[in-house]
């Protein structure tokens, strides 16, 4: 069972996203973006996420793409923030 600080980041096949994580104890999702050129990768936190949303993103269930799934489910959630 996940505790409040527990995140298992799952690598995904995407041109923009490196990995996705979810903490069921807190409902927080995290997305690590790939580095681009000289720009380092970044890590964002998304509040009020669900296990089903996480599974859909990891599996690229929407439009057959991790990026499209992320864009539909988490990208514009109120309260998201860059944490790394």
N, C-alpha and C positions, 0 to 999 in steps of 0.2 A: 504494500500500500504506500502511495506517495505521501511524503510530508510536505509542509509548506515551502521548503526550499528545494524540493526534488524535481529535477527536469531531466528526462532522457531525450536528447536531441536525436532525431531520426534523419539520416542523410536521405536526400531526395534527388531525383533526376530532373533538373531544371536549369534553364540558362541564367536565372537570376537568384534562385534560392539554393542555399547550401544544405540547410537542415531545418526541421520543424520540431518543436517540442510542446508538450502539454502537461500541466499539473492538475490532475483531477481533484486534489484536495483544495485547491484555490480557484480553479476555473481559469487560470492564466495560460495563455498560449504564447509561444515565443517563435520568432522566425529569424534565422541567421542568413543574411544575404551574402552572396559571393563578392569577393573583391573584383573591381573592374579597373584595369590598367594600373595607375598609381594610387587609385582610391582604395583604401582598406575596406574590408567587409564590415557590416554593421549588424547589430542585434537589436530587435524590437520586441516589446512586450505588448500583448493584447489582452484586455480584461474580458470577463464574462464569456468565455469560450466553452464549448462543449466537446465531449469525447467524439460525438458524431461528426462535428465540424472538422476536428483534427484528423479523423480517419479519412474524411473526404478529401482534405488537402493532401495528405500523404499519398493517397491512392490516385490523385488527379481525377477524381470522379466527375467534376464539372468540366465539360469541354475537352476531356481527355488530357488535361494539363494541370500540373501542380500550381503554376502561376495563375491560371484562370480560376481555379478553385480557391486559392488564397485571396484573389481579388474580389470574388463574390462573397466570401465568408468572413474574412478578418480584416482586410486591408483598411477599411474605413470605419472600424469600430471606434466609437467615442472613447477617449481616454487612452488610446495607444500612445506609447512613448519609446524613444530610443534609449536603450540601456547599455549599449556598448558599441 
